[in-house]
Amino acid sequence: MRDIFVLFLFPISVLVISCSSDKVKPPVSDISADSIPSNESFNSKVVFSDSGNVKAILYAGRIRVFSRYNYTLIDSGAKVDFFKMGEYTSTLTGMRGKVYDQTKDVEVYDSVKLVSVNGSVLTTNRLYWVNKTQRIKTDDFVSIKTPNENIQGYGFESDQNLKDYVIYRVSGEIEK
């Protein structure tokens, strides 16, 4: 008799539970379609070239491409090796960066350092490399150390080799 009661009670309890008016709602996410990259890669290498001549090689821990906005974000460390006429000239490093897809200009920020083959070292918080002119620039504070100079200032423009540079609002020391 007890088995019959259990067999009779079980289908009724299932029916009562399944007819409950409480509906389960899926969790709401804060992620929008705009924040999702169209491509993502890790430990990547990107070569910038023109007519078969390598201009720069970008290395990054993570690259996220946002095709909708025509830019690529770089994080987990960014490193760019620059070349002129096939010869290595300098290395630019920073924690994060951005590549503007149409122009291939590169912006590197957060602990930026540029080291040239002649030993010159530039440090700043943000630096732009203009692909078309092969020049670098910033409006932020910069410090350049060479074997003969230690110069600081706000605003800077140079070739990517740090051979021909201008610092605006300059201060520093020069040894002769």
Secondary structure by P-SEA (a helix, b strand, c coil): caaaaaaaaaaaaaaaaaacccccccccccccccccccccccbbbbbbbccccccbbbbccbbbbcccccbbbbccbbbbbbbcccccccccccccccccccccbbbbccbbbbbccccccccccbbbbbccccccccccbbbbbccccccccccccccccccccccccccccccc
